[in-house]
Amino acid sequence: MIKKVEKLIHLFRTHREIWWIIIYTAIYMGGFQIMENARHVHYHVIHTWLDDQIPFCEYFIIPYVIWFGFNLAVVGWFVLHAQKHEYYRLITALMLGMTAFLVVSVVYPNRLELRPYYVDTGNLCGKLVALLYQSDTSTNVLPSIHVYNTVVLCHAINTCGALRRRIGVLVSCNVLGVLIILSTMFLKQHSVIDVSLGLVMGMLLQIVSDRIFETEEERSFARDALLGRRPSSRSTAL
């Protein structure tokens, strides 16, 4: 036990960049709890006719719950193995999106009325869904952070130099990403509107983060591609 603690302390000392995401997560969770406990006079109900066409399926709780570990695993891997600019690109995109979510929740309080009146708790998945509904309210769902973070994490994995040629990892993570996004709708945790906005915001803010931490080699490669020139050998190595 002492050795594990010493290794953990050593990790935080040698990888100080991890403190950025830890501190931000603590701030974000505090803001999220305040929003969850707030009592607004009026909530904007998020709903579209497409939501009524999607059936409830408790088995999607599996990818929905895996999302929490997926976040920790990907961020942890990037701390230990990715290039510094790739790590900062990832956490900047995550922080931009989660901050935008808090702002939207303040200026546009919203809620869902999609959850089923009855959930069969005769199996483990049903019990997990019931627990989810008890612990997570149906308020402040726009945009879906489950969807937004999934888009950002999958983009980081697909563009990471150390993972680019590991086809098995890429396929597995992308399939998981699709299942996580679908789970938000099949569990009635999010509307199609929440999901769509999460997807669009994920792509747009990822572009912003990519631009901020773009390396000179990446800029050169982009210029060559735009002008139709053959990339230099240095750029091709990327």
N, C-alpha and C positions, 0 to 999 in steps of 0.2 A: 504493500500500500504506500509506504514512504517513497519507494522508488518511482511509483506511478505519479505521485505528487511532484517529485523532483523533475520528472520528464515533462510534466505539464508546465511547471514554472519555467523550465528551459525553453519550451516551445514559445511561451509568451515573450520571453526575453529575446530570443533569436528572430522571431517573426512579429515584430512590433506592429506591422501593418494590420494585423488581425484586430487590433484594438479599435480601429475605425468602425468596423462592422458591428463589433460587440457593443460599443457605446451607442451607436445609432439604433441598434435593435432595442436596447433598453429604453431609449427615448421614444421610439416608435410604439413599443408595447404600452408605455405609459399613456401616450396620446390615444391609442386604440381603446384602451380601457375606459378612458374618459368619455370617448364617443359612444362606447357601448352602454355606459351607465347614464348617459344624458337622456333627458326626457323632453323631446321636442313637442311643441303643440301640433305641428303638422309634418308629416313625412310624405314625400313624393313616392307613390307606388310605382315600381318598375314592373312593366308587364307588356308582353306582345303575344299575338295569337300563336306564334310558333312555340311558345312555352307550353301551351295547352296540348300540342301535338307530341311532345316528348314525354314518354312514360316514366314513372318513377321506378328505379331499380336499385335495391339496397346493396347489390354486389359491387356497385361502383364506389362503395365506401373504402374498398381496398386501395385503389390508386389515389383516392382523395387523401387518405391518411399517410400513404407513402410519401406524399408531397413534402411533409414536414422533414422527414429524414433526407429526402432528396436535396432540399435546400442546404442542410447542414453538411451533407456529404460533398456536394459540389463546391461550396465555398471553402470547406476544409481542404479539399484536394487542391484547389487553386492557390491556397495559402502555401502549401507545402511543395507543390510541383510545377506550377505555372510560372510564366514570366511575370515580373512585377507589373508591367503595363497591362497584361491580360487580367490580372487579379483586380487592379484598380478600375479597369474598364467594366468588369463584372459588378463590383460592389457599388460603383457610381450609378450604374443603370438601375440596380435594385433600390438604392436610396432615393433616386429621383422619382421612381414610380410610387414607392410607398409614401413619400412626402406628398405627391400629387393626390393620392388616395385620401389622406387626412384632410387636405384642403377641400376636396370635393365633398367630403362628409360634413364639413363645417358649413359650407356655403349652400349645399344642396342635400339636406338630410333625406335619406331614401330608405325604402324597405321593400320586402317581397311579401306576397301572399300566395305563394305557390306550394308550400309544404303540405303533404297529405295529412288528413285529419287522423289517420290511424297508420301506425307502422307495426308490422308483425315482428315481435321480438322473440319469435320461436327459434331463431338461428342467430349465430354470432354477428353476422353482418347487420341484421335488424337491430340487435342490441347496441351495436356501435353507432348506428344512425340515430337511434333514440338518445344516446349519450351526447352525440354531436348536437342535436337539436336543443338539448337542455343547456349545454355549455356555450353555444354560439347563437346569438339572436339573429333574427332575419332582417336586421337593420344595417344600414351603411354597407351596401353590397356593390356599389358602383364606383369605380370599375372593379372587376374581380382580381384580387391580389393573387389568388391561386393561379389564374390564367396569366397575369402579367409576369409574375416571377418565373413561371414555367417557360414562357417565351424567352426571357432573358437568360435563364440557365441553359436552355437548349442551344441558344445562339452562341453562348460562351463556349460550350462543349464543342460545337461544330466548327468554330473558328480557332480553337486552341491549337497551337503548333504541335504540342506533344500528343494530341489526341486525333489529329486530322486524318491519320492513316489507320487508326484502330476502328475498323468498320464495325466490329461487333459492339463496341462501346457506343458508337454513334447511333447505330440502328436501335439498340436497346433503350437508350435515353430518349430518342425521338418517339419511339412507340409509347414509352411511359408518358412522355409529354402529352401526346394525343389523348391517351386514356385519362390523364389528370384533367385536361380541359373538358372532355366529355363528362367526366364524373360530376363536375360542378352543376351541370344541367340535369343529369339523370337523377341526382340526389335532391333536386329542387333547391339547391343552395344558391343558385344564381340564375338570372334570366339570360336569354340570348343576347339582350342588350348589354348586360354586364360583361359577358364573355367577349362580345364583339369589340367593345371599348377597351377591354384588357388586351386583346390582340393588337388593335391599332396603336394603342398607347405604348405597348411593348416594343413594336417595330420602330415607332417614331423616336422614343427616348433612347432606344439602343443606338440609333444613328447618331444622336447627340453625344452619347458616351463614347462611341467608336471614334468620333471626330476629335473629341478632347484628348484621347490617349492614342491617337494614330501615330505610328512610328514613321520615320522618314522613308524607310523602305516601302511601307504600305502606301505612302503618298506617291512615291515614284512609280510603283506598280499601277496605281489608279490613273496617274497621268498618262502612262504608256498605253493603258487599255483604252482610255478616252480618246487619245489621239491616233489610235490604231497602230502604234509602234510595237515592235517586238520587245517584250520585257527584257531588261538586263539580266545577266546571270545572277547577280546579287538579289534582285527582286524575285526571280524565279525560284530561288531557294526557299522562299517563304511558303 
